[in-house]
C-alpha cells in the first residue's frame, strides 16, 4: 500500500479549520442517525471518518454538502456558520463530492463526464452557449484544457472518449474522482473511494489521493473501511458508532483506543 507521511510529520495538521461541525444531530422519523457530533477538518489535511456500517458516516457527509439538513447543531465552513445549505450552494462555495455508489453519466464519455464538473464555472450566457460561438466557444476551450490536465493527472488518457458505462469498476471510480477535481474544490468529500477495488486499484487510488492533497493543496475528508488505507493516508481520524463520536485523534491514537477496538477494529493493529 502506498504510504503517506505519518500524521503531523509534514505539519498538515497544524492548519486552521476549514470546516467545523458543532453538535450536529440528524434524525429520520425518530431514528437518530447522528447524535450531537462535533469535530473539525483543518485546511490541507486528509481527515478520515470511520466506523461500522450504519454509524452515520455518509449521513455526515450529506449534512456537510447540504443534501441533509440536521435538526440541531451548526456547520461552519470558511468562517461562515450555517444550519443548512443547498448542494448547489455547497458546490459553488468549493465543496465537491464522490459517492459510495458511483454516480456518473454512464452513456457519456470520460471527457464529457469531467466537463460536467466544470458546469458551475461556465459563465457565458445561454445565447452564446446555444450557438456555441464567441465567448461560449472560447470558454469551452479553456475548460476543456483544464479537463485534459486532470485526465493526464489521473492517467486515463486511453479512456477519454470511452462511455463510462463500458469501463471496469476501478476506472469508473477514477473518473468520478476526476469529475470532482474538475470543480477545483477546496474541500473534497470522498465516500468509500476504494470500495470494491482490488489491491492494485487501491494502491493507484491511494497515490492519486495523496497527490491531490499534496500537489493541489486540496483538503480531503475520507470515508473508508480499509483500515490499512485509513492509517496510511489520514492525518487525523474521527470514529463514529451508532451516530455518536467515540474517538478523535491521530491514526495511532485511534488505533489504540479501547472503545474503537471494541466497536470496530476488534483487535489492536500492529
Number of C-alpha atoms within 10 A of each C-alpha: 14 15 16 17 14 17 22 13 9 10 13 19 21 12 12 13 18 19 21 20 20 17 17 21 22 24 14 10 5 7 8 15 21 27 20 16 18 18 17 18 25 23 22 24 28 28 26 26 26 27 24 15 13 13 19 24 25 21 18 24 21 17 23 25 24 20 17 17 20 24 14 16 19 19 23 17 21 14 11 11 14 11 15 20 16 15 19 13 12 19 20 14 15 16 24 25 24 22 17 15 11 15 11 21 15 16 13 15 21 30 24 20 24 29 20 16 20 21 13 11 13 12 11 16 10 10 10 13 17 9 10 15 13 11 14 20 14 13 18 19 12 11 19 18 12 16 25 18 14 21 23 12 14 20 13 18 15 10 17 19 13 16 17 25 15 13 16 9 16 19 19 19 28 22 27 24 25 25 27 24 23 26 24 20 21 20 28 24 26 24 21 19 26 24 17 12 15 10 11 11 17 20 16 16 23 22 17 19 20 22 16 18 17 15 10 14 16 22 25 28 23 25 25 21 18 13 14 13 20 23 21 18 26 25 27 26 28 23 23 27 23 18 22 19 21 18 19 20 16 20 21 15 12 21 21 15 16 16 16 22 15 11 15 17 18 11 12 12 11 5
